[in-house]
Amino acid sequence: MENQTYDIYYDEEGDFLEITFGLSPENEYTEEIENGVFITKDEETHEIKSIGILGFKKRSRILKEVLQKVNMRFPLEIDA
């Protein structure tokens, strides 16, 4: 993830956090890897393009676990 741009979006009303890595691909697909945790991948390369967590305030620790699970590092600590 070095030298890669990322965007962080948080919807307070829906309590949904999404972190997007790099540019959005033309075609993508999303998998729910566990209840309320979504990973969007490039359809062609299968590279992870975003991670979304529903109910983030109560489950903020899950972000670190998900990043480890998909073998990614993020340069910031995020707490709810």
N, CA, C and O atoms as a CHARMM CRD file, in Angstrom:
* protein
*
  320
    1    1 MET  N      0.80800  -1.19100   0.00000 PROA 1      0.00000
    2    1 MET  CA     0.00000   0.00000   0.00000 PROA 1      0.00000
    3    1 MET  C      0.85300   1.25800   0.00000 PROA 1      0.00000
    4    1 MET  O      0.31200   2.35500   0.13300 PROA 1      0.00000
    5    2 GLU  N      2.15600   1.13900  -0.14400 PROA 2      0.00000
    6    2 GLU  CA     3.03300   2.29400  -0.15800 PROA 2      0.00000
    7    2 GLU  C      2.71600   3.17600  -1.35700 PROA 2      0.00000
    8    2 GLU  O      2.39000   2.68200  -2.43700 PROA 2      0.00000
    9    3 ASN  N      2.81600   4.50500  -1.15400 PROA 3      0.00000
   10    3 ASN  CA     2.58100   5.48500  -2.20700 PROA 3      0.00000
   11    3 ASN  C      1.20600   5.34900  -2.85000 PROA 3      0.00000
   12    3 ASN  O      1.02900   5.71000  -4.01400 PROA 3      0.00000
   13    4 GLN  N      0.26200   4.84800  -2.12800 PROA 4      0.00000
   14    4 GLN  CA    -1.08400   4.68500  -2.65600 PROA 4      0.00000
   15    4 GLN  C     -1.98600   5.71200  -1.98700 PROA 4      0.00000
   16    4 GLN  O     -1.86300   5.97200  -0.79000 PROA 4      0.00000
   17    5 THR  N     -2.88600   6.29100  -2.76100 PROA 5      0.00000
   18    5 THR  CA    -3.83500   7.22400  -2.17700 PROA 5      0.00000
   19    5 THR  C     -4.99400   6.44400  -1.58100 PROA 5      0.00000
   20    5 THR  O     -5.28700   5.32500  -2.00000 PROA 5      0.00000
   21    6 TYR  N     -5.64100   7.04400  -0.60800 PROA 6      0.00000
   22    6 TYR  CA    -6.79900   6.41500   0.00200 PROA 6      0.00000
   23    6 TYR  C     -7.76500   7.49400   0.45400 PROA 6      0.00000
   24    6 TYR  O     -7.36600   8.62500   0.73000 PROA 6      0.00000
   25    7 ASP  N     -9.01400   7.14100   0.52700 PROA 7      0.00000
   26    7 ASP  CA   -10.06500   8.03300   1.00900 PROA 7      0.00000
   27    7 ASP  C    -10.76300   7.35500   2.16600 PROA 7      0.00000
   28    7 ASP  O    -10.95200   6.13900   2.17400 PROA 7      0.00000
   29    8 ILE  N    -11.14500   8.16200   3.14600 PROA 8      0.00000
   30    8 ILE  CA   -11.90100   7.65300   4.28600 PROA 8      0.00000
   31    8 ILE  C    -13.24700   8.36100   4.29300 PROA 8      0.00000
   32    8 ILE  O    -13.31500   9.59000   4.27700 PROA 8      0.00000
   33    9 TYR  N    -14.30800   7.57900   4.31800 PROA 9      0.00000
   34    9 TYR  CA   -15.65800   8.12400   4.35300 PROA 9      0.00000
   35    9 TYR  C    -16.36300   7.53300   5.56600 PROA 9      0.00000
   36    9 TYR  O    -16.33600   6.32300   5.78900 PROA 9      0.00000
   37   10 TYR  N    -16.99500   8.40700   6.34600 PROA 10     0.00000
   38   10 TYR  CA   -17.77000   7.91600   7.48400 PROA 10     0.00000
   39   10 TYR  C    -19.15400   8.53800   7.44200 PROA 10     0.00000
   40   10 TYR  O    -19.29200   9.76100   7.40400 PROA 10     0.00000
   41   11 ASP  N    -20.17500   7.69900   7.44800 PROA 11     0.00000
   42   11 ASP  CA   -21.56400   8.14000   7.50100 PROA 11     0.00000
   43   11 ASP  C    -22.01300   7.99900   8.94700 PROA 11     0.00000
   44   11 ASP  O    -22.27700   6.89400   9.42000 PROA 11     0.00000
   45   12 GLU  N    -22.09800   9.12200   9.64300 PROA 12     0.00000
   46   12 GLU  CA   -22.43000   9.08700  11.07300 PROA 12     0.00000
   47   12 GLU  C    -23.83700   8.54600  11.32200 PROA 12     0.00000
   48   12 GLU  O    -24.05400   7.77500  12.25700 PROA 12     0.00000
   49   13 GLU  N    -24.78100   8.94800  10.49100 PROA 13     0.00000
   50   13 GLU  CA   -26.15900   8.49300  10.68300 PROA 13     0.00000
   51   13 GLU  C    -26.27300   6.97800  10.51100 PROA 13     0.00000
   52   13 GLU  O    -26.95300   6.31100  11.29100 PROA 13     0.00000
   53   14 GLY  N    -25.61400   6.44400   9.50300 PROA 14     0.00000
   54   14 GLY  CA   -25.66000   5.00500   9.24700 PROA 14     0.00000
   55   14 GLY  C    -24.57000   4.23500   9.96700 PROA 14     0.00000
   56   14 GLY  O    -24.54500   3.00500   9.92700 PROA 14     0.00000
   57   15 ASP  N    -23.65000   4.96500  10.64000 PROA 15     0.00000
   58   15 ASP  CA   -22.50300   4.37200  11.34400 PROA 15     0.00000
   59   15 ASP  C    -21.76200   3.39300  10.43800 PROA 15     0.00000
   60   15 ASP  O    -21.54800   2.22800  10.77600 PROA 15     0.00000
   61   16 PHE  N    -21.37600   3.91900   9.26400 PROA 16     0.00000
   62   16 PHE  CA   -20.68300   3.10900   8.25600 PROA 16     0.00000
   63   16 PHE  C    -19.36200   3.77100   7.90100 PROA 16     0.00000
   64   16 PHE  O    -19.33600   4.93600   7.50500 PROA 16     0.00000
   65   17 LEU  N    -18.26600   3.03300   8.04000 PROA 17     0.00000
   66   17 LEU  CA   -16.93700   3.51300   7.66700 PROA 17     0.00000
   67   17 LEU  C    -16.50600   2.79400   6.39900 PROA 17     0.00000
   68   17 LEU  O    -16.64200   1.57600   6.28500 PROA 17     0.00000
   69   18 GLU  N    -15.98500   3.56300   5.44700 PROA 18     0.00000
   70   18 GLU  CA   -15.43500   2.95500   4.23700 PROA 18     0.00000
   71   18 GLU  C    -14.08300   3.57300   3.94300 PROA 18     0.00000
   72   18 GLU  O    -13.93600   4.79500   3.92700 PROA 18     0.00000
   73   19 ILE  N    -13.10200   2.72300   3.71200 PROA 19     0.00000
   74   19 ILE  CA   -11.76800   3.15700   3.31400 PROA 19     0.00000
   75   19 ILE  C    -11.55000   2.64500   1.89900 PROA 19     0.00000
   76   19 ILE  O    -11.66900   1.45000   1.62800 PROA 19     0.00000
   77   20 THR  N    -11.22700   3.57700   0.99700 PROA 20     0.00000
   78   20 THR  CA   -11.01900   3.24200  -0.40200 PROA 20     0.00000
   79   20 THR  C     -9.54600   3.41100  -0.73700 PROA 20     0.00000
   80   20 THR  O     -8.93000   4.41400  -0.37700 PROA 20     0.00000
   81   21 PHE  N     -8.98600   2.42800  -1.42800 PROA 21     0.00000
   82   21 PHE  CA    -7.57200   2.41900  -1.78800 PROA 21     0.00000
   83   21 PHE  C     -7.41000   2.67100  -3.27900 PROA 21     0.00000
   84   21 PHE  O     -7.91300   1.89800  -4.09600 PROA 21     0.00000
   85   22 GLY  N     -6.71500   3.74200  -3.64300 PROA 22     0.00000
   86   22 GLY  CA    -6.44700   4.03600  -5.05100 PROA 22     0.00000
   87   22 GLY  C     -7.70100   4.42800  -5.80800 PROA 22     0.00000
   88   22 GLY  O     -8.72000   4.78400  -5.21700 PROA 22     0.00000
   89   23 LEU  N     -7.60800   4.35500  -7.11900 PROA 23     0.00000
   90   23 LEU  CA    -8.72200   4.71600  -7.99000 PROA 23     0.00000
   91   23 LEU  C     -9.71500   3.56700  -8.09900 PROA 23     0.00000
   92   23 LEU  O     -9.34600   2.39500  -8.02300 PROA 23     0.00000
   93   24 SER  N    -10.97300   3.92500  -8.27800 PROA 24     0.00000
   94   24 SER  CA   -12.01200   2.90000  -8.44800 PROA 24     0.00000
   95   24 SER  C    -11.86200   2.24400  -9.81400 PROA 24     0.00000
   96   24 SER  O    -11.66300   2.93300 -10.81400 PROA 24     0.00000
   97   25 PRO  N    -11.95500   0.92700  -9.86300 PROA 25     0.00000
   98   25 PRO  CA   -11.86500   0.24000 -11.15700 PROA 25     0.00000
   99   25 PRO  C    -13.16400   0.39400 -11.94300 PROA 25     0.00000
  100   25 PRO  O    -14.19400   0.77900 -11.39000 PROA 25     0.00000
  101   26 GLU  N    -13.10200   0.09300 -13.21900 PROA 26     0.00000
  102   26 GLU  CA   -14.30700   0.13600 -14.05000 PROA 26     0.00000
  103   26 GLU  C    -15.33600  -0.86900 -13.57600 PROA 26     0.00000
  104   26 GLU  O    -16.52500  -0.56100 -13.48300 PROA 26     0.00000
  105   27 ASN  N    -14.87100  -2.07900 -13.27400 PROA 27     0.00000
  106   27 ASN  CA   -15.76500  -3.14200 -12.82300 PROA 27     0.00000
  107   27 ASN  C    -15.26000  -3.67800 -11.49200 PROA 27     0.00000
  108   27 ASN  O    -14.07300  -3.95800 -11.32300 PROA 27     0.00000
  109   28 GLU  N    -16.17800  -3.81300 -10.56300 PROA 28     0.00000
  110   28 GLU  CA   -15.80900  -4.27900  -9.22900 PROA 28     0.00000
  111   28 GLU  C    -16.91400  -5.16100  -8.67200 PROA 28     0.00000
  112   28 GLU  O    -18.03400  -5.18400  -9.18300 PROA 28     0.00000
  113   29 TYR  N    -16.57400  -5.88500  -7.61700 PROA 29     0.00000
  114   29 TYR  CA   -17.57800  -6.69300  -6.92800 PROA 29     0.00000
  115   29 TYR  C    -17.31300  -6.59600  -5.43000 PROA 29     0.00000
  116   29 TYR  O    -16.18800  -6.33900  -5.00300 PROA 29     0.00000
  117   30 THR  N    -18.34900  -6.80400  -4.64900 PROA 30     0.00000
  118   30 THR  CA   -18.25200  -6.67800  -3.19700 PROA 30     0.00000
  119   30 THR  C    -18.62600  -7.99600  -2.54200 PROA 30     0.00000
  120   30 THR  O    -19.60200  -8.64500  -2.92000 PROA 30     0.00000
  121   31 GLU  N    -17.82500  -8.38000  -1.54700 PROA 31     0.00000
  122   31 GLU  CA   -18.08300  -9.58700  -0.75700 PROA 31     0.00000
  123   31 GLU  C    -18.30600  -9.17100   0.69000 PROA 31     0.00000
  124   31 GLU  O    -17.61800  -8.28500   1.19800 PROA 31     0.00000
  125   32 GLU  N    -19.25800  -9.80200   1.34800 PROA 32     0.00000
  126   32 GLU  CA   -19.43500  -9.60700   2.79000 PROA 32     0.00000
  127   32 GLU  C    -18.63500 -10.72000   3.45800 PROA 32     0.00000
  128   32 GLU  O    -19.06800 -11.87200   3.48300 PROA 32     0.00000
  129   33 ILE  N    -17.45800 -10.37100   4.00300 PROA 33     0.00000
  130   33 ILE  CA   -16.56500 -11.40300   4.54200 PROA 33     0.00000
  131   33 ILE  C    -16.96600 -11.85500   5.93500 PROA 33     0.00000
  132   33 ILE  O    -16.59900 -12.94700   6.37100 PROA 33     0.00000
  133   34 GLU  N    -17.70900 -11.02500   6.62400 PROA 34     0.00000
  134   34 GLU  CA   -18.38600 -11.41700   7.86100 PROA 34     0.00000
  135   34 GLU  C    -19.51100 -10.42800   8.06100 PROA 34     0.00000
  136   34 GLU  O    -19.58100  -9.42800   7.34700 PROA 34     0.00000
  137   35 ASN  N    -20.38300 -10.67200   9.00100 PROA 35     0.00000
  138   35 ASN  CA   -21.57100  -9.85200   9.18500 PROA 35     0.00000
  139   35 ASN  C    -21.21200  -8.36600   9.28900 PROA 35     0.00000
  140   35 ASN  O    -20.54400  -7.94900  10.23500 PROA 35     0.00000
  141   36 GLY  N    -21.66200  -7.56900   8.30600 PROA 36     0.00000
  142   36 GLY  CA   -21.44600  -6.12900   8.33300 PROA 36     0.00000
  143   36 GLY  C    -20.06700  -5.66400   7.90100 PROA 36     0.00000
  144   36 GLY  O    -19.75100  -4.48300   8.04500 PROA 36     0.00000
  145   37 VAL  N    -19.23800  -6.55400   7.37700 PROA 37     0.00000
  146   37 VAL  CA   -17.89300  -6.19200   6.91200 PROA 37     0.00000
  147   37 VAL  C    -17.80000  -6.54100   5.42600 PROA 37     0.00000
  148   37 VAL  O    -17.97600  -7.69200   5.02500 PROA 37     0.00000
  149   38 PHE  N    -17.51800  -5.51100   4.62100 PROA 38     0.00000
  150   38 PHE  CA   -17.54300  -5.65900   3.17200 PROA 38     0.00000
  151   38 PHE  C    -16.18600  -5.33300   2.56300 PROA 38     0.00000
  152   38 PHE  O    -15.51900  -4.38500   2.97700 PROA 38     0.00000
  153   39 ILE  N    -15.78600  -6.12400   1.58000 PROA 39     0.00000
  154   39 ILE  CA   -14.56500  -5.86100   0.82900 PROA 39     0.00000
  155   39 ILE  C    -14.95000  -5.76600  -0.64200 PROA 39     0.00000
  156   39 ILE  O    -15.60100  -6.65800  -1.18500 PROA 39     0.00000
  157   40 THR  N    -14.53900  -4.67400  -1.27700 PROA 40     0.00000
  158   40 THR  CA   -14.78600  -4.49000  -2.69800 PROA 40     0.00000
  159   40 THR  C    -13.47900  -4.72200  -3.44200 PROA 40     0.00000
  160   40 THR  O    -12.43000  -4.19700  -3.06600 PROA 40     0.00000
  161   41 LYS  N    -13.56000  -5.52600  -4.51300 PROA 41     0.00000
  162   41 LYS  CA   -12.36000  -5.88000  -5.28300 PROA 41     0.00000
  163   41 LYS  C    -12.53000  -5.51800  -6.75500 PROA 41     0.00000
  164   41 LYS  O    -13.64000  -5.46600  -7.28300 PROA 41     0.00000
  165   42 ASP  N    -11.39900  -5.27300  -7.39200 PROA 42     0.00000
  166   42 ASP  CA   -11.35000  -5.06800  -8.83400 PROA 42     0.00000
  167   42 ASP  C    -11.71900  -6.39800  -9.49300 PROA 42     0.00000
  168   42 ASP  O    -11.12400  -7.43200  -9.18800 PROA 42     0.00000
  169   43 GLU  N    -12.69100  -6.36900 -10.38600 PROA 43     0.00000
  170   43 GLU  CA   -13.17000  -7.60100 -11.01800 PROA 43     0.00000
  171   43 GLU  C    -12.08500  -8.28000 -11.85600 PROA 43     0.00000
  172   43 GLU  O    -12.06400  -9.50500 -11.97000 PROA 43     0.00000
  173   44 GLU  N    -11.18400  -7.48600 -12.44200 PROA 44     0.00000
  174   44 GLU  CA   -10.14200  -8.04000 -13.30800 PROA 44     0.00000
  175   44 GLU  C     -8.94800  -8.57500 -12.51700 PROA 44     0.00000
  176   44 GLU  O     -8.48500  -9.68900 -12.76100 PROA 44     0.00000
  177   45 THR  N     -8.45200  -7.77300 -11.56500 PROA 45     0.00000
  178   45 THR  CA    -7.22200  -8.13500 -10.84600 PROA 45     0.00000
  179   45 THR  C     -7.48500  -8.76700  -9.48800 PROA 45     0.00000
  180   45 THR  O     -6.58800  -9.37300  -8.90200 PROA 45     0.00000
  181   46 HSD  N     -8.70000  -8.63200  -8.98400 PROA 46     0.00000
  182   46 HSD  CA    -9.10900  -9.10400  -7.65900 PROA 46     0.00000
  183   46 HSD  C     -8.37800  -8.36100  -6.53200 PROA 46     0.00000
  184   46 HSD  O     -8.35600  -8.81900  -5.38900 PROA 46     0.00000
  185   47 GLU  N     -7.78200  -7.21500  -6.86800 PROA 47     0.00000
  186   47 GLU  CA    -7.12200  -6.36900  -5.87600 PROA 47     0.00000
  187   47 GLU  C     -8.18200  -5.70000  -5.00200 PROA 47     0.00000
  188   47 GLU  O     -9.20800  -5.24900  -5.51100 PROA 47     0.00000
  189   48 ILE  N     -7.94500  -5.63300  -3.70300 PROA 48     0.00000
  190   48 ILE  CA    -8.88400  -4.99500  -2.78300 PROA 48     0.00000
  191   48 ILE  C     -8.87500  -3.49200  -3.02300 PROA 48     0.00000
  192   48 ILE  O     -7.82000  -2.85900  -3.00300 PROA 48     0.00000
  193   49 LYS  N    -10.06000  -2.92300  -3.25100 PROA 49     0.00000
  194   49 LYS  CA   -10.18700  -1.50200  -3.52300 PROA 49     0.00000
  195   49 LYS  C    -10.85500  -0.74300  -2.38200 PROA 49     0.00000
  196   49 LYS  O    -10.67700   0.46900  -2.26300 PROA 49     0.00000
  197   50 SER  N    -11.62800  -1.44100  -1.53400 PROA 50     0.00000
  198   50 SER  CA   -12.21100  -0.76200  -0.37500 PROA 50     0.00000
  199   50 SER  C    -12.63100  -1.77300   0.68400 PROA 50     0.00000
  200   50 SER  O    -12.88100  -2.94700   0.41100 PROA 50     0.00000
  201   51 ILE  N    -12.69500  -1.25600   1.90000 PROA 51     0.00000
  202   51 ILE  CA   -13.18000  -2.02200   3.04600 PROA 51     0.00000
  203   51 ILE  C    -14.26700  -1.17800   3.69600 PROA 51     0.00000
  204   51 ILE  O    -14.05600   0.00600   3.95800 PROA 51     0.00000
  205   52 GLY  N    -15.42200  -1.77200   3.95800 PROA 52     0.00000
  206   52 GLY  CA   -16.52200  -1.07400   4.60200 PROA 52     0.00000
  207   52 GLY  C    -16.96200  -1.82300   5.84800 PROA 52     0.00000
  208   52 GLY  O    -17.03100  -3.05200   5.85900 PROA 52     0.00000
  209   53 ILE  N    -17.25900  -1.06200   6.90500 PROA 53     0.00000
  210   53 ILE  CA   -17.68700  -1.67500   8.16500 PROA 53     0.00000
  211   53 ILE  C    -18.95800  -0.98000   8.64200 PROA 53     0.00000
  212   53 ILE  O    -18.96600   0.22300   8.90100 PROA 53     0.00000
  213   54 LEU  N    -20.02200  -1.75500   8.75300 PROA 54     0.00000
  214   54 LEU  CA   -21.30400  -1.27300   9.25700 PROA 54     0.00000
  215   54 LEU  C    -21.30600  -1.42300  10.77200 PROA 54     0.00000
  216   54 LEU  O    -20.84600  -2.43900  11.29200 PROA 54     0.00000
  217   55 GLY  N    -21.81700  -0.42900  11.48300 PROA 55     0.00000
  218   55 GLY  CA   -21.80200  -0.46500  12.95000 PROA 55     0.00000
  219   55 GLY  C    -20.40000  -0.21500  13.48600 PROA 55     0.00000
  220   55 GLY  O    -19.97700  -0.84600  14.45500 PROA 55     0.00000
  221   56 PHE  N    -19.68400   0.70400  12.85600 PROA 56     0.00000
  222   56 PHE  CA   -18.26200   0.90400  13.14500 PROA 56     0.00000
  223   56 PHE  C    -17.98500   1.36300  14.57500 PROA 56     0.00000
  224   56 PHE  O    -17.00900   0.91300  15.17500 PROA 56     0.00000
  225   57 LYS  N    -18.80800   2.23900  15.13400 PROA 57     0.00000
  226   57 LYS  CA   -18.52500   2.76300  16.48500 PROA 57     0.00000
  227   57 LYS  C    -18.39900   1.65400  17.52300 PROA 57     0.00000
  228   57 LYS  O    -17.54700   1.72100  18.41000 PROA 57     0.00000
  229   58 LYS  N    -19.23300   0.65300  17.41400 PROA 58     0.00000
  230   58 LYS  CA   -19.19900  -0.44800  18.38400 PROA 58     0.00000
  231   58 LYS  C    -18.15600  -1.49500  18.02300 PROA 58     0.00000
  232   58 LYS  O    -17.80300  -2.33700  18.84900 PROA 58     0.00000
  233   59 ARG  N    -17.66200  -1.44300  16.78100 PROA 59     0.00000
  234   59 ARG  CA   -16.76000  -2.50300  16.31800 PROA 59     0.00000
  235   59 ARG  C    -15.47400  -1.94000  15.71700 PROA 59     0.00000
  236   59 ARG  O    -14.92700  -2.52700  14.78300 PROA 59     0.00000
  237   60 SER  N    -14.98900  -0.82400  16.23000 PROA 60     0.00000
  238   60 SER  CA   -13.82400  -0.17300  15.61900 PROA 60     0.00000
  239   60 SER  C    -12.59200  -1.06900  15.58700 PROA 60     0.00000
  240   60 SER  O    -11.77000  -0.94900  14.67900 PROA 60     0.00000
  241   61 ARG  N    -12.45000  -1.95900  16.55500 PROA 61     0.00000
  242   61 ARG  CA   -11.29300  -2.86000  16.58700 PROA 61     0.00000
  243   61 ARG  C    -11.27000  -3.82300  15.40500 PROA 61     0.00000
  244   61 ARG  O    -10.22100  -4.35100  15.03400 PROA 61     0.00000
  245   62 ILE  N    -12.42800  -4.03700  14.83100 PROA 62     0.00000
  246   62 ILE  CA   -12.50400  -5.00100  13.73500 PROA 62     0.00000
  247   62 ILE  C    -11.71000  -4.53400  12.51400 PROA 62     0.00000
  248   62 ILE  O    -11.27500  -5.36500  11.71700 PROA 62     0.00000
  249   63 LEU  N    -11.51200  -3.22400  12.34800 PROA 63     0.00000
  250   63 LEU  CA   -10.76000  -2.72200  11.19800 PROA 63     0.00000
  251   63 LEU  C     -9.35000  -3.29600  11.18100 PROA 63     0.00000
  252   63 LEU  O     -8.87600  -3.75500  10.14200 PROA 63     0.00000
  253   64 LYS  N     -8.68800  -3.27200  12.31600 PROA 64     0.00000
  254   64 LYS  CA    -7.32900  -3.81500  12.40800 PROA 64     0.00000
  255   64 LYS  C     -7.32300  -5.31100  12.07600 PROA 64     0.00000
  256   64 LYS  O     -6.43600  -5.79100  11.37100 PROA 64     0.00000
  257   65 GLU  N     -8.30300  -6.03100  12.58100 PROA 65     0.00000
  258   65 GLU  CA    -8.40400  -7.46900  12.31300 PROA 65     0.00000
  259   65 GLU  C     -8.62900  -7.75000  10.82700 PROA 65     0.00000
  260   65 GLU  O     -8.03400  -8.66800  10.26400 PROA 65     0.00000
  261   66 VAL  N     -9.49500  -6.94800  10.20000 PROA 66     0.00000
  262   66 VAL  CA    -9.78700  -7.14300   8.77800 PROA 66     0.00000
  263   66 VAL  C     -8.54200  -6.85400   7.94500 PROA 66     0.00000
  264   66 VAL  O     -8.23200  -7.60100   7.01700 PROA 66     0.00000
  265   67 LEU  N     -7.83300  -5.78300   8.26600 PROA 67     0.00000
  266   67 LEU  CA    -6.61600  -5.45500   7.52500 PROA 67     0.00000
  267   67 LEU  C     -5.58500  -6.57200   7.64000 PROA 67     0.00000
  268   67 LEU  O     -4.91200  -6.90400   6.66400 PROA 67     0.00000
  269   68 GLN  N     -5.46300  -7.15000   8.82700 PROA 68     0.00000
  270   68 GLN  CA    -4.53700  -8.27000   9.00000 PROA 68     0.00000
  271   68 GLN  C     -5.00200  -9.48300   8.19200 PROA 68     0.00000
  272   68 GLN  O     -4.19800 -10.17400   7.56700 PROA 68     0.00000
  273   69 LYS  N     -6.30000  -9.72500   8.21700 PROA 69     0.00000
  274   69 LYS  CA    -6.87400 -10.87800   7.51800 PROA 69     0.00000
  275   69 LYS  C     -6.61100 -10.82000   6.01000 PROA 69     0.00000
  276   69 LYS  O     -6.36200 -11.84500   5.37600 PROA 69     0.00000
  277   70 VAL  N     -6.66900  -9.61200   5.44400 PROA 70     0.00000
  278   70 VAL  CA    -6.46600  -9.45800   3.99700 PROA 70     0.00000
  279   70 VAL  C     -5.03500  -9.02600   3.67600 PROA 70     0.00000
  280   70 VAL  O     -4.72900  -8.65200   2.54300 PROA 70     0.00000
  281   71 ASN  N     -4.16600  -9.08100   4.68500 PROA 71     0.00000
  282   71 ASN  CA    -2.74300  -8.80500   4.51500 PROA 71     0.00000
  283   71 ASN  C     -2.46900  -7.39400   4.00200 PROA 71     0.00000
  284   71 ASN  O     -1.67800  -7.20600   3.07800 PROA 71     0.00000
  285   72 MET  N     -3.12900  -6.39700   4.61000 PROA 72     0.00000
  286   72 MET  CA    -2.93000  -4.99800   4.23700 PROA 72     0.00000
  287   72 MET  C     -2.53500  -4.20600   5.46900 PROA 72     0.00000
  288   72 MET  O     -2.86400  -4.57200   6.59800 PROA 72     0.00000
  289   73 ARG  N     -1.82000  -3.11200   5.23100 PROA 73     0.00000
  290   73 ARG  CA    -1.45500  -2.20200   6.31900 PROA 73     0.00000
  291   73 ARG  C     -2.03700  -0.83400   6.00900 PROA 73     0.00000
  292   73 ARG  O     -2.16700  -0.45300   4.84600 PROA 73     0.00000
  293   74 PHE  N     -2.38400  -0.10200   7.04900 PROA 74     0.00000
  294   74 PHE  CA    -2.95200   1.23100   6.90400 PROA 74     0.00000
  295   74 PHE  C     -2.10900   2.17600   7.73900 PROA 74     0.00000
  296   74 PHE  O     -1.81200   1.85300   8.88900 PROA 74     0.00000
  297   75 PRO  N     -1.70800   3.33600   7.21400 PROA 75     0.00000
  298   75 PRO  CA    -0.75800   4.20100   7.91800 PROA 75     0.00000
  299   75 PRO  C     -1.32000   4.98000   9.10300 PROA 75     0.00000
  300   75 PRO  O     -0.59500   5.76900   9.70800 PROA 75     0.00000
  301   76 LEU  N     -2.57900   4.78400   9.44700 PROA 76     0.00000
  302   76 LEU  CA    -3.19300   5.51300  10.55700 PROA 76     0.00000
  303   76 LEU  C     -3.91700   4.55800  11.48500 PROA 76     0.00000
  304   76 LEU  O     -4.34300   3.47600  11.08100 PROA 76     0.00000
  305   77 GLU  N     -4.04900   4.97300  12.73600 PROA 77     0.00000
  306   77 GLU  CA    -4.90900   4.25100  13.67300 PROA 77     0.00000
  307   77 GLU  C     -6.25100   4.97500  13.67900 PROA 77     0.00000
  308   77 GLU  O     -6.29100   6.20200  13.77000 PROA 77     0.00000
  309   78 ILE  N     -7.33400   4.23900  13.58400 PROA 78     0.00000
  310   78 ILE  CA    -8.67100   4.83200  13.58800 PROA 78     0.00000
  311   78 ILE  C     -9.43800   4.26100  14.75800 PROA 78     0.00000
  312   78 ILE  O     -9.57400   3.04500  14.89200 PROA 78     0.00000
  313   79 ASP  N     -9.94000   5.14600  15.60800 PROA 79     0.00000
  314   79 ASP  CA   -10.75900   4.74800  16.75100 PROA 79     0.00000
  315   79 ASP  C    -12.09300   5.45000  16.67600 PROA 79     0.00000
  316   79 ASP  O    -12.19100   6.56400  16.16400 PROA 79     0.00000
  317   80 ALA  N    -13.11400   4.80400  17.18400 PROA 80     0.00000
  318   80 ALA  CA   -14.44600   5.41200  17.20900 PROA 80     0.00000
  319   80 ALA  C    -14.65700   6.10300  18.53000 PROA 80     0.00000
  320   80 ALA  O    -15.71800   6.68200  18.76100 PROA 80     0.00000
